[in-house]
Amino acid sequence: MAQEISTKDQFEFVFNAFRGLQTVQVISLGLQTGMLAALDAAEGGLSDGELAEKLSLHPPYVRLWCQTAYAFHVLEMSADSRYQIAPKLNTVLLDQEHPRYLGGFAQGFATYLADDFQRYPEAFSKGTVFPFWERGEHFSAWVSGLTHPLQRLVVGKVLPELFGDLLQTGIHVLDVGCGAGRLIFKLAESYPHCRFVGIDADAHGIAIARKESSRLGLSSRVTFRHVRGEQLKFESEFDLALMFEVFHELPVSERASVLTGCYRALRPGGQLFIVDETWPESIEQLRDPAYGMSIMVQFSELVWGNLVATESEQTRLLHDAGFRHLKRGDIGGTFTTILAQKPLRIE
Ligand SMILES: C[S@@+](CC[C@H](N)C(=O)[O-])C[C@H]1O[C@@H](n2cnc3c(N)ncnc32)[C@H](O)[C@@H]1O
């Protein structure tokens, strides 16, 4: 017989959720003030007094932050009473290159997403949205930091496995929803014979991308255009189209036209490669850890106007646009990958 759930159990369930929220605040503050980085850099750790002095912070607050972070298992204490970051947490919180880096999320949860949450009550009554491209350059740069570790993995491993020879030879690549352009820069630096076009609805992302492109000396092979995916006008020009964490951001009413535009932009035999989240198809899947990231992304991007598609929606839209030979995969059991081909001979 299933054990009855008590009020005490439910109190603890909610209490632990509060504790999780506060752990994020502690981490975010540790990142913003530099306390976590300073502790990581100090061999053997630091006392709270040394930490406060090093960063010119208010000592009583630093002491309480250290004690709270210790209570929450973010910090450990050495035998001589110095605080250190808990094992491997420096990788997860400070190493922006690591695929398991979550420091950017921690900062965003306590800043942008906390601000967004203030908008939820009104959004729930009026259905209002605050879209990506109205948020400013700082926000666009923050998002490009979030996607950077996953992009590294995709450029370093996933794409070479799928298209290594083609990329080496040199192909024409379209990045739809390129944001600040970092996926293109990684590819352009690894594959000097390829040419790239990045398009995005967000003028701030495109502005960052253009500046960075000329700084990196890539402007002869890389072009960025401030244009929406539903306005793509290319005809059979590209060998590969990419949509990296974009599909769920496309307005539902525009998804078909964006995919049709990608299809037209590709040469026959060209491929579209998508990385995105997938929404559970059934109630049971809502509690399946494989969808954990999708649920969090969906809830935190609600007022961006985003809607994570289910597998059947993704498949139907791609199929309707003309794509065939769909191959689904995943990255780390969390992110969906979809490879779809424009047939060599149109049926
Ligand atoms: C999560 S960001 C990802 C950006 C970039 N691909 C990356 O990996 O950093 C999603 C991007 O999709 C763009 N986007 C959303 N809807 C779009 C549309 N209809 N047309 C073009 N870009 C769009 C947003 O402006 C934003 O830059």
The ligand as a Gaussian input file, in Angstrom:
#p B3LYP/6-31G(d) Opt

LIG

0 1
 C       18.126000      31.348000     -27.387000
 S       18.603000      32.452000     -28.655000
 C       19.835000      31.500000     -29.478000
 C       20.740000      32.358000     -30.293000
 C       21.907000      31.615000     -30.925000
 N       21.445000      30.628000     -31.883000
 C       22.769000      30.989000     -29.872000
 O       22.941000      29.764000     -29.904000
 O       23.293000      31.724000     -29.023000
 C       17.247000      32.397000     -29.783000
 C       17.421000      33.368000     -30.935000
 O       16.345000      33.176000     -31.859000
 C       16.035000      34.433000     -32.384000
 N       14.704000      34.401000     -32.988000
 C       13.532000      34.174000     -32.375000
 N       12.519000      34.243000     -33.264000
 C       13.082000      34.520000     -34.471000
 C       12.574000      34.704000     -35.777000
 N       11.267000      34.639000     -36.017000
 N       13.435000      34.946000     -36.766000
 C       14.774000      35.020000     -36.528000
 N       15.296000      34.882000     -35.311000
 C       14.475000      34.624000     -34.293000
 C       16.125000      35.352000     -31.177000
 O       16.180000      36.707000     -31.547000
 C       17.394000      34.836000     -30.524000
 O       18.540000      35.474000     -30.991000

